Amino acid sequence: MDMGSTGTAPEASVHRDISIFRLDADTDVDVLAALAEQAEQNGWVAPSFRAALLERERGYPTGLPTVIPVAIPHADPVHVLRPGLGLAVLSHPVQFGEMGGVGASVSARVVVLILVQNPDEQIVLLTRLIGLFQRPDWFDRLEHAADLNDLVTVFGDLLAEQVSV
């Protein structure tokens, strides 16, 4: 695994063109469709990605019941053209099925879309993100972002700090 000069995997970088600032959506399907559309329009995923993402979320929900609930959706690497992370801070909480749960749901405030081409990276990224979401201050910093550029910068800084912890 190439960790680059910063000690992070290439997939661990959050990107502006696959992120959405203050996404207003009513359902998890709406959130996933918006992120998938953004990723496809900007050349990050194949046209098959949206359906694969929705199908995977139905079978294997990605909501985490952290202090500030989040969802970390992803699809099989075969649908991904470029690795990276997409981020959506939601205008209001949206229900996502709980990861590993049986019918439970969480009111997600943030969604991090994982795009990996190397399946081995997925577990590393999930572990790193879960560690970040257990920190007490992470959401306060994101919530105060002024715009999409600020949001991406703040989240990138949080990820970098998580590596050094």
Secondary structure, DSSP 8 states (H G I E B T S, - for coil): ---TTTT--GGG-B-GGG-EEEE--SSHHHHHHHHHHHHHHTTSB-TTHHHHHHHHHHHS--EE-SSS-EE--B--GGGBSS-EEEEEEEEEEEEEEBTT-SS-EEEEEEEEEEE-SSHHHHHHHHHHHHHHHTSSSHHHHHHT--SHHHHHHHHHHHHHHHHH-
